[in-house]
Amino acid sequence: MLGVQPMARTFLVLLVLGMSAAAAFAAKPNVVVILIDDMGQRDCGCYGSQFYRTPHIDALARQGLRFTAGYAACPVCSPTRAALLTGKYPARLHLTDWLPGRGDRPDQQLNRPVIRQHLPLEEITLAEVLKEAGYVTGHIGKWHLGGSGFEPTRQGFDFNIAGDHTGTPRSYFAPYRNKSGGMPGLEQAPEGEYLTDRLAKEAVRFIQQHKDQPFFLYLPHYAVHTPIRAKTEVIAKYPGEAVGGRQSNPVYAAMIESMDDAVGAVMKALDDLRLTENTVVIFTSDNGGLATREGGPFGATFNGPLREGKGFLYEGGIRVPFILRYPPRVKPGTTCTVPICTIDLFPTILDLCGVKSPVTPDGVSLVPLLPNGTGKLPRDALYWHYPHYSNQGGKPGSAIRRGPHKLLEFFEDGRRELYDLSNDFGESRNLIAEQPQLARELAEQLAAWRKQVDAQMMSPNPNFVPNPPGKDGTIVLHARTARIHGLQLRYEPLPHKDTLGFWTRVEDMAEFEFTVTKPGRYQVTVLQACGTGSGGAEVDVQVGSESLRFTVTETGGFQKFETRDIGVVSIPSAGRKSLRVIPRSRPGVAVMDLREITLRPVK
């Protein structure tokens, strides 16, 4: 700076330094990750819902990139949260169920492995990496990855509001307390305040306080997890009562609307502070929607045409909404069909922020898919491992998706199912018999992956007591306890069904194990349903060497059940027994729906 006066030189130096600081800040985008609890992919208008109102989420999708094949890392919550923060598969972390998890029970054939009860402190989290890179990090909402000593503030977050070891809110309305205590950071709250609203206010306050420095806001809402509670005035917008087989729950709809308003509040704060252009926003869910009776008489939501929901490895349990908005790198209003997963958030965010990862995650950066959803990722498959029985009725197993094909493998009996999701994302046609070579290849690849990540497996339950008798000696064999033999027959857990259905092949059969303590003669009763025009199937019920045959009668619908006494069988000894239901003919589209078989002692 020859010829420049000292004061002028100082001014120029400060100007250059200021410009450099501004450039450095611009190179570090803010990050907002919004994780919804138990929100199914079909719960958003932008993913096809005609009942729920999600204008703010829909706007976010129009402004960014919407993934149509976005997956949660697990069909239940805690493992997906661990995967998001570490970029690792839950199987590798040995954290594969919600915490503390469902204990072993005598009605379960297998025992679960011993899983970690918290996210280990030695794991390097997204918050820790970003904090080291100069970001202020905030956690607002549900944690569910460990209690004392394993809080968010021990995992890289500068502060935490509302996050602790619990998986459900202590209360959706203030005061946010129950018998076991209160939610951290929410001790002061006006009576009757709604939790989802409060978390949005805290998120907006965080953004306002840190608008002049790069920040990472992790906003994992408690909504829309049970208990299903919403504001009275919002519920009133959805007249009518819930019915089975479609989205219709007014209270859940109100929860969705309040959650959407909370998303809108955060987006407005970014707009008002002129931070939108420099902020990466990611919106997703930890697992599919809750579609079983745990969420009410007809479930919290309905995920159709996706199969099943939370707690299941079918698409309804793991396919979730997934939206990414970052104006400098993402073309508005685009969609992407490439399968992606929660594990990809860790490397993607670091890539967009220009921060080098100190670890090698299982996930991959999604940046090659930007700006318009095209491109390829450097992997050929995604994997899931769930060695547990879910509260919703899901059975333990693993799954792999490679290209359009998805293979599921269940641990109780080694049963495998194969689907082509490009033509059948509802998983209604099992191709295992049509493409045996592909099924073997995928099964081998899945087994190799389990070995590579040191996935924990289940063990036989020595105390297994299948379908024991009641106090009066009556034995009830519910459809959920059946073992399926064949291709299409399946248990349908949705509350308005709760049956063995899709019995479209006469070659398919069902088997029930049960326990007899008092030998003798038993009256056999079936609870069956059959649609008009499909009656007349001949069905054998075999118990030991005895067999009863009955003719299926039409009931006016496959969910309209009638009780039928079909005869008496003799069971000469105590112990574990087997009952088989074997179709001999199928005049109509299906044999029947079967909800229950009862064995009642004959006195």
N, C-alpha and C positions, 0 to 999 in steps of 0.2 A: 504493500500500500504506500509506495513512495509518493511523496508530495501531499499526503493526506494529513491534516492536522490531528493531534492526539485525541481531541474530543470526538471528531468525526470518525476517527479510526475505531474508537470504542463503540460508537453507535453502530458502525457497520458490522463489527464483530458480534455484537448482541443481536443484530438483525439476522445475520447468517445463522447464529446459534438458534434463534427463535424459529427460523424457517426449517432448520434441521430437526428441531424438536417436533414441529408441526408435521413434517414429513414422516418422522418416526412414529408419531401417534397415528397418522393415517394408515401406516403400514400394519398397525395393530388394531384390527377391527374389534369392536365389542362383541360379546357372545351372550345370547339369551337362549337357554334350552328350557322349553316348557314340556314337562312330562305329565301326562294325565294318567290317572289310576283307573284301570279296568275299562278304558274306552275302546270299544270295537271300531274297526275301520269303517263300518257302515253307519256309525253314529253321527257322521258329519254330512251336511248337505253336499259338500264337494265330492263325497264318495257315494252319493246316491240316496241318502236318507230323505224321505218325503214327510217325515213327522217331526224330527228334531229341528230346532232353529239354531243355526250356527253361522250367522252372517259374518262375524269377525274372522272365524277360521276359514270360511269360504273366501273372504277377501285376501287373507294371507296366501291361500293357494293360488289365487289369480295373480298375486304379486310375485310369486316365486315358483319353485319346482315341486310338483306333487308326484310322489312315488306311488305307483299302483301296486307294487309288490314289496312294500316295506314290512319287515318282520321284527317282532320282539325276540329277544334272545331266549326267552323261556315263556311257557304258558302261565306262569304266576310271577308275582311281583319282585321280591328281593333279588333273585338271580339276575333279572333284567337290569335292575338298578346298579348292581355290581358290575355288570358287563358294560353299561354306559360309562361308568367312571374309570374303568381300567382298559377297555378295548379288548377284553379277554372273554372267551366262552365261559359260561358258568361252570361247565364240566371241568375246565382247567383250574378254576378257583376252588373247586370242591364246595361250592355254594349253589346247590341246585334246587332248593325249595324255599318257600317263604319261611321267615324266621319267627319262632323257633322250629316250625314245621309240624306236620301231622305225625303223631307217634304211631308206633307199630300196634296192630290190633289183631285179635284172634280170627277175625273174618277176612284177613288179608293173607294171601298165599305166600307173599314174600316180605322180608324185612328190609327196611331202607338202610342205606349206608350212613355212617356217622358224618354229618356235614359240619362245616364251619358255622359258628353262630354269630359271626360278624365279618365284615370286610377287613382282612388282615392289615395291620398298620404298615407292613413291609411292602404292600402293593402300592405302586405309584399311580396316583389318581390324576385325572384331567385337571382338577383344581390345583393340585400341587405343581404340576408342570406350568400351568398358566401363571400361578402366583410367582414362581421363580422367574418367569419372563416379564414380570412387572405389572401383572393384572391384579386388581382388587377382586376378591372372590366372595360371593355371597350365596348362602343356601337358605331358601325360604320354602318351607313345606315339609313333605313327608320324607323321612330318612330310611328307617326300617333296615338298617345295615349294622346294627349293634348299639349297645347302650353305653353305660359309663365306661370311659376310657377309649371308646371307639366312635365318638360323636363326630359330626361334620367338621368341627374345628380341629379335630385330630387328623383329618384327612385332607387338609389343604384349604379349607374355607376360613376366611377371615372372621366371619360371624355366621350364626345360625339362628333362624327363627322357626319355631314349630316342629323342628325335626328331632325325633328321639327313636327309641327302639321299637315303638309300637307300629302296627300295620294298619290300624284304623284310627280315625280321629277320636279323641276322648269325648268330643261333642262337636256337632256341626254348628251349634249356636253358643254364643258366649253366655255364661263364663265357660271357657274351654277347659273343663275339668271333669274328672270322674273319681271313683273311689281310690284309684291308684295314683292320682296326682294331676298336675296341669301340664299344658303344652308350653315349652320354653319360649320366652319372649312374648307370650300372649297373656301375661298375667293381668294386664290392664286392658279391659275391653268393655264397651258399652253393652248393657244387658240386651240379649237377643241379636247381637251382631252375627252375621253369617260368615262362617270360616272362609269360604271361597272368596268373598268380597274382601275380607281382611288381608288374606295373602296377596291379593292384587294390589291393595293399598301399600303393603310393605314393599312389594316389588317396585312400584312406582317411586316410592320414597328412596329406595336404593339407587335407582337410575338417576334421580334428581341429585342425590348427594355425590355421585361419582361420575357425573357427566363430563368432567374435564380430565378424566384419566381412563385408560382402557379397563373394562370390567368384564367379569364373567358372572352372569346371574343364572343360577340353577334353580328353577322354579317347579319342583315336583308337587303338583296339587294332590290333596287328599281326595278330591272329587275325581271320579264319580263312584268311588268305592262305597260299599255298604258301611253303615246303615243308610238306606235310601231315604234321605231327608232333604227338603228344599223349602224355600220361602213360600208361605201361603199364597201371597199375591201372584207369584209366578206360576204356581201349580194351577191357579184359577184360569190361566190362559189355555189350559189343555183339558177341556171338558171330556167327560166319558171315563170309562174304566178300562183297565188293561185286559187284553184278550190274548190267547195263545197264537203263535205263528206269525206275528207281525209286531213292529215297533208301535207300542200303544200305551206304555206306562206313563201316566201324567206326572208323577213325582220324579221319575228319572228324567223325563223331558225337561222339567224345571231345573234339575241339577245341571243338565247339559247347557241350558240357556244361561244360567249364572256363571258356569265355567267359561262359556263363550264370551260373556261380558267381561270376565276377568282377563281373557286374552286381549280383548279390545282395549281395555284400560292400559295394558302394557304397551300395545302398539301405538296408542295415542300419545303416551309419554315419550316414546322414541320420536314420533313425528313432531311434537311440540318443541322438543329440545334439539331438533334437527340432527338427530343421531341415526335416522333410518338408513341413510346411505352407507354408514360405516358400522353397521351392526349385522352380524350373522344371527338369524333367528331360526331355530329348529323346533318343530312341534311334533310330538309323537306320543305313544302310550306304552305302558309297561307290559301289557298283554291284551288279549281279545276281550270282548264284552262278556259280562256275566249273564249267562242265558239259562241257568238252572234255578231251582227253587230257593237257593241261598239268597237270591235277589228278590224274592216275592213269589206269590202263587203262579205267576207266569214268567218268572225271571225278571231281571232288571231290564234287559234289552233282548233284541232278536237280531242275530248276525246274518241271517239268510241274505243271499244264497250261499254264503260261506257255511261250512259244516261245524256244528257245535260252538264252543266258546271257551272262556277262561277255564284253565285246568286240563285242556285237551290239546294234543299235538296236531289235531286237524286245523285247517286254515282259520276257522273262527276263533281258535285259541291263541294263534300267534301272528296272524296278519293284522296290522295296525295302521292307523293314519300316520303319514310320514311326509312332512312338508319342510322345505328348506328355502329361506329367503335371504338373499344377500345381493342387493342391486348391482354392485360392480361386476359380479361374476355369474349371476343367474338371470336368464331371460325370463321375464314375467309370463305367467300363464302357460308354462310348459309342463309336460308330464313325462315320466320315465317308467318303463316297464322292467328295467333291470332289477333283479332281486337284491335287496340290501337288508342290513340288519343293525340292531342296536350297537353291536360291537364296532360298527364303522364310524360312530360319532367321534370317538377318541382321536383316531388318525385324521379324520376329515377336518375337525375343528383346528387341530394343530397345524395342518397343512394350510388352511385358509388364513391362519394367524401368523404364518411364517415362523413357527416355533418348531424346533427339532425335537422329536420324541426321544427320551432317554431309554425307552424300552421298545421291543418289537411286539406290537399287539397282534391278536388274531384277526382283527378287522382290517379293512383296507380303506384308503382315502377315496372319497366319492368325487374328488375334484376332476378326474378324467371324464365324468359324466356331464360336467358343466361346459357351456352355459345352458344348453337346451335339452338335456336328458339323454343325449346320444353318447356313444363311446362304449368302451369295454373296461371291465375291472380285472385285475390280475388274480383271479381265482375261478374255480369251476364249480364250487358247491358251497352250500350253507348247511350247518348241522345243528341239531337239538338233542339234548340228553336230559331225560326227566325220570330218574329212578325212584319214583314216589307214586303213591296213590293220592290223587287230589281230592280236596273237599267236595269238588263238583262232580266227582265220579270218574274222572280220567284215570286210565290204567298206566302203569309205568312202562316206559319204552324210550326209543330213540327215533330220530328221523333225519333224512338227508334230502335236500333239494339240489338236483343237478340239472341245469337247463330247465326244460318244462316239466321234468319228471320228479316225483316225490315218492320216496319209499318210507313207510313206517314199519318199525319192528317192535313188537310187544314182548315184554320179558316173562310174563307168566307162562306162556306156552310156545314162544318163538314165532307166533303168527306174524306174517308180513302182508302188507297191502301196498299196491303200486298204483299211482294215479298220474295222468297226463294233465297238468294244470292249465296248459294252453287251451285245451278243449273241455276241461272238466274241473274248474276251480272249486266246484261244490263237492268234489271227491265222492261222487256217487257210483262210479264204475271202476271196480277193482280189476286191474290188468295183470295181476300176478300170474294167472294161468296162460295169458296170451303172450307175454313177453318174459319168459323165465330167465333167459340169458341176461337181459337188462337188470332184472331183479337181483340176480346173483352178483352182478358187477357192483350194483349200488350197495348191496348188503356187505360185500367185502370192503368197499371203500369206507362205509360207515364204521365197520369193525376196526379198520386200520386207524381211522380218526380217533375212535375211543381210546385205542392204545396210545396214540401219539400224545393226547392231552391228559392221559392217566385218569380217564373217567372212572368214577366209582360205580360199582355194580351192586346189585341187591343179593341177598342170600335167602335160602329157604327158611320159612317160618316154622319152627318145630312145634309151635303151639297153635297152628292153623286148625280152626274148627269151622268147616264150611256149613252154612245154613243150619244152625242148631235148632232143635225143637223149642217151642215155647213152653210155658209152665204146664199147659194142658196137653202137651205132647204134639201139638199141631206144628207142622213144618211148612214154612212159606218159602217158595222158590221165586224170587222176584227176577224180572228180566235182566236187571243190572248185574246179576250174579252168573249169568249164562256164559258158557264158553262156546264160541262160534266155530263151526266147522263149515268151510265153504267160502264163497266169493262175495256175495252181495248181502246176505243177512247181517244185520247189525243192531246193536242196542241204540235206541234214540233217546237221549236223556232230557230233551226239552220238556218242560212241565206239561204241555198239552199233549205230549205223546207218551213218554216214559214207558217204552215198549220195545219188544223185538219187532223190527219192521224191515222193509225192503226185502221181504221174503219172496223174491221173484224167481228163484231157482228151486226146483224140486230136489236138486242135489244137495242143497244147503241144510244143515241140521244144527240143533242147539243141544248142549249138554249141561246139566246141573249137577254139582256135587252137593251132598247134604249129609247130615249126621243123625243117626238113629240111636236113641238110648233105650227105647223099649220096643223089642220086636213085636210084630203082630200084623193085623190087617188094617189097611189105610184106604179111606175114601179119597179118590183123586178128583180134583176140581180144577178146571182151567178157566182163566179169564181171557177171553178171546174177542177179537173184533174183525169185521170183514165188510168191505164195501159192496155196494149193490152190483151184481153181475159177476162177483168173484167167489161166491160161495160154492160149496161142494167138494172142496179138497179133502182127501182122505189122509189122516195123520195118525201115526202110531206113537204111543207113549210107552217107552220101555223102562222097566225097573228090574234089574237083575234078569232073571229068565222069564219074567212075566211081561206081557204086552197088552195094552188096551188100544183099540182103534176108535176114533170118532170122526164124524163128518163135520167140517167147518160150516157154520151157519152164517148167513148174511145178517148184519146188525144195522145196516144203514150207513156205515162209514167205518173207516179203519181206525178211528179214535173213539168209536162208540162201543164200549166193552160190555159183554154179557158173561155171566157165570154159568158154567156147564159142568154138571157132574158126569164123569165119563166112565166110572166103574171103580172096582176095588182091587187092590193088589196086596199080596202077602210079602212081608219082609221078615224072614225067619231069624235074623241075627242083628245084634247091635254093631255100630261102627260107621265108617265112612262109606257112603253109597253113591251111586250115579243114576241119574234119570236122563233119558234121551228123548228128544222130540224129533221124529223123522217123518217128513212128508212123503206120501206115496203117489200123490197126484196134485195137479194145480190147474183147474179148469179156467181160472180167471187170470188177472194181471199179477196177483200175488196169492200166496197160500193163506195168509192171515196176518194179523198183528197179535202178539201174545204178551200180555203184561205180567202174568203171574200163574203159578201152579201151586195148589195147596194139597198137602197130604194130611188128612185128618184121621186120628185113630178111630177105629170102629169098635164101639163098646158092645 
